[in-house]
Amino acid sequence: AATYMTTSVVGELRKRQREVMQLSQRLLGKRTRELEQASQEIAKMEEARNRFLRFLGVTVHDLKAPLTAIQSYFWVMLGGFAGELTEKQRSMLGRSSQRIKELLTLISDLLDIPRIETGQIIQEMTDVSLGQLIETSAGDLRDLARQRKLKLKVEIPKSLPQIRGSAPRLQQVITNLLNNAINY
């Protein structure tokens, strides 16, 4: 009877062992299929990202080329090679030239998106005079305000401290805020 019981227990253990092995193989197969599917999804996302980056590169080039040409015309005019300018014309061209320079910087920053995503580039943070940024933006938009029959008056407290930030980004935000205030 002990031999029968031992044989029965051993048989039951072997049966359970086969069941565990079959279950393990099914689970392993399921996980393998899930990993293969995830790998295919990652490959699709990487391909989409690569297409986006190629598109971004072409777009940046297509935007920069005409702006660079415009910028060079401004330099010709500001250099007096196209005739004499009044002080007002010189000021307007100088401000327009500066805005194009900022736009070119912003467009170039688009190329940095992949490097920013991977942490290779950290936005340049410096001490910034908020008052100077406000004055610059206000100066750029005074003519627009005048055209809309508005008076743009800026009063900056002398005690306004410098702040730490990205000057081009802050300049862009301030200009957008003032522009919206004038237009709406």
matplotlib code that plots the C-alpha trace (Angstrom):
import matplotlib.pyplot as plt

x = [0.0, 2.9, 4.3, 0.9, 0.6, 4.2, 3.5, 0.2, 1.8, 4.7, 2.2, 0.1, 3.3, 4.3, 0.8, 0.9, 4.5, 3.3, 0.3, 2.6, 5.0, 2.1, 0.8, 4.3, 4.7, 1.3, 2.2, 5.6, 4.1, 1.5, 4.2, 6.4, 3.6, 2.9, 6.6, 6.7, 3.6, 5.1, 8.3, 6.4, 4.5, 7.8, 9.2, 6.1, 6.5, 10.2, 9.4, 6.7, 9.2, 11.8, 9.3, 8.4, 12.0, 12.7, 9.6, 10.8, 14.2, 12.7, 10.2, 12.9, 14.9, 11.9, 11.2, 14.7, 15.7, 13.2, 13.7, 17.4, 17.0, 14.7, 17.2, 20.0, 17.8, 17.3, 21.1, 21.6, 19.0, 20.3, 23.9, 22.7, 23.4, 19.8, 19.7, 19.4, 16.9, 15.1, 15.7, 12.1, 12.7, 16.1, 14.4, 11.6, 13.9, 16.2, 13.3, 12.0, 15.5, 15.7, 12.3, 13.4, 16.6, 14.4, 12.2, 15.2, 16.4, 13.0, 13.0, 16.5, 15.3, 12.8, 15.8, 16.9, 13.6, 15.1, 18.2, 16.0, 13.9, 16.9, 18.4, 21.3, 20.3, 19.0, 17.3, 19.7, 18.8, 20.4, 19.7, 17.3, 16.2, 12.4, 12.2, 14.4, 12.4, 9.1, 10.7, 11.9, 8.5, 6.7, 9.0, 8.3, 4.6, 4.2, 3.5, 0.8, -0.8, -0.7, -2.4, -5.2, -5.4, -4.0, -1.3, 1.2, 2.7, 5.2, 6.1, 8.7, 9.5, 13.2, 13.1, 12.0, 14.6, 16.3, 14.8, 16.3, 15.0, 15.3, 15.5, 14.2, 11.3, 10.4, 10.6, 8.3, 5.7, 5.8, 5.5, 2.5, 0.8, 1.2, 0.2, -3.0, -3.8, -3.4, -5.4, -8.2]
y = [0.0, 2.4, 1.7, 2.4, 5.6, 6.7, 6.0, 7.8, 10.9, 10.9, 10.6, 13.4, 15.6, 14.8, 15.7, 19.0, 19.7, 19.2, 21.6, 24.2, 23.9, 24.2, 27.3, 28.8, 28.2, 29.8, 32.8, 33.1, 33.0, 35.7, 37.9, 37.4, 38.4, 41.5, 42.5, 42.0, 44.2, 46.9, 46.7, 47.3, 50.2, 51.8, 51.3, 53.1, 56.0, 56.3, 56.4, 59.1, 61.1, 60.8, 62.0, 64.9, 65.9, 65.8, 67.9, 70.3, 70.6, 71.4, 73.9, 75.7, 76.1, 77.3, 79.9, 81.0, 81.7, 84.5, 86.1, 86.1, 87.8, 90.4, 90.9, 91.6, 94.2, 95.9, 96.0, 97.5, 100.2, 100.8, 101.1, 103.9, 101.9, 102.5, 106.2, 108.4, 107.6, 109.8, 109.1, 107.7, 105.4, 104.3, 103.6, 101.6, 99.6, 98.9, 97.6, 95.5, 94.1, 93.2, 91.5, 89.5, 88.5, 87.3, 85.4, 83.7, 82.7, 81.3, 79.3, 78.0, 76.9, 74.6, 72.6, 72.2, 70.4, 66.9, 67.9, 69.7, 66.5, 64.4, 66.9, 67.8, 71.5, 73.4, 76.7, 79.5, 81.2, 84.5, 87.5, 89.7, 93.2, 93.0, 96.7, 96.7, 94.0, 95.9, 99.1, 97.2, 95.6, 98.9, 100.7, 98.1, 98.5, 102.3, 102.8, 100.1, 101.7, 105.1, 103.7, 102.4, 105.9, 104.5, 106.0, 103.4, 104.7, 102.6, 103.3, 101.0, 101.3, 101.8, 99.2, 96.5, 93.7, 91.6, 88.2, 84.9, 83.6, 83.2, 86.7, 85.8, 83.9, 86.6, 89.2, 87.2, 86.8, 90.6, 91.5, 89.2, 90.5, 94.1, 93.3, 91.6, 94.6, 96.9, 94.8, 93.6]
z = [0.0, 0.7, -2.7, -4.3, -2.3, -3.3, -6.9, -6.7, -5.1, -7.6, -10.5, -9.1, -8.7, -12.3, -13.5, -11.6, -12.8, -16.4, -15.8, -14.3, -17.3, -19.7, -17.9, -17.8, -21.5, -22.2, -20.0, -21.6, -25.1, -24.1, -22.7, -25.7, -28.0, -25.8, -25.9, -29.7, -30.1, -27.8, -29.8, -33.0, -31.4, -30.3, -33.8, -35.3, -32.8, -33.6, -37.3, -36.7, -34.6, -37.3, -40.0, -37.7, -37.2, -41.0, -41.6, -38.9, -40.5, -43.9, -42.4, -40.4, -43.5, -45.5, -42.8, -42.3, -45.9, -46.6, -43.2, -43.7, -47.0, -45.4, -42.7, -45.2, -47.0, -43.6, -43.1, -46.6, -45.8, -42.3, -43.7, -46.0, -49.2, -50.4, -49.7, -46.7, -43.9, -41.5, -37.8, -37.6, -40.6, -39.1, -35.7, -37.4, -39.5, -36.5, -34.5, -37.4, -37.9, -34.2, -34.4, -37.4, -35.5, -32.6, -35.0, -36.6, -33.1, -32.3, -35.6, -34.9, -31.5, -33.2, -34.3, -30.7, -29.7, -29.9, -27.9, -25.3, -25.0, -24.3, -21.8, -24.1, -24.0, -21.0, -21.8, -21.2, -17.9, -17.1, -14.9, -16.9, -16.5, -16.7, -17.0, -20.1, -21.7, -21.0, -22.5, -25.6, -26.2, -25.6, -28.0, -30.6, -30.3, -29.8, -33.6, -33.5, -30.5, -32.2, -35.3, -33.0, -31.4, -28.1, -25.9, -24.7, -21.5, -19.5, -15.9, -14.4, -10.8, -10.1, -7.4, -9.9, -9.4, -12.0, -12.5, -13.6, -16.9, -20.6, -22.0, -25.5, -24.1, -21.6, -24.4, -26.5, -23.7, -22.8, -26.5, -27.0, -23.9, -25.0, -28.5, -27.3, -25.0, -28.0, -30.4, -28.1]

ax = plt.figure().add_subplot(projection="3d")
ax.plot(x, y, z, "-o")
ax.set_aspect("equal")
plt.show()
